[in-house]
Amino acid sequence: MGKLFSGAILLGLAAGTAVFVYAQRRSSATGRDIGAVLSNLPRELRESSEMLKKNMDEAAAVGRRAAAEREAEIERQLEGDELDQEPQTPITDYVV
């Protein structure tokens, strides 16, 4: 019973610390008072979640564009190579 109780206390302290750190960072990012952030925590979490989703969508779109450009570049390089040429690898010493 003692281990369970001490584990619950540690979990509660960790959760409280996480909430406080989040509120502190959100307060510095938005310029609002930390008390205002804590009192509106559900709204703050929703806004952070929406901002994170937006940033992830933008990053994924940029990644897809970069991958498509790189794939097109590789295809252009492959089409430009002559057939009688040996394939070039980055590590020619280890090609068997």
C-alpha positions, 0 to 999 in steps of 0.5 A: 500500500505504501508503494502505491501511495508513494507512486501516486504522490510522485505521479501527482507531483510530475503532473503538477510540474508539467502543468506549471511548466506548460503554463509558464511557457504559454504565459511567456509565449502569449504575454498573458499572466500565468494565473490567467493561463492556469484559469483558462487551461482547457482553452489554452490546451485546445489552442496549443493543440490547434497550433500544433496541428497547423504547424504539423500540417505545414511541415508535412506539406513542406516535406512532401514538396521537398521529397517530390522535388528530390525525386524529380531531380533523381529521375532527371539524373537517371535519365541523363546517365548513359547506358554504357556508364558504370553506375556510380555509388557513394562508396565505390571501394566497397561495391562487390 
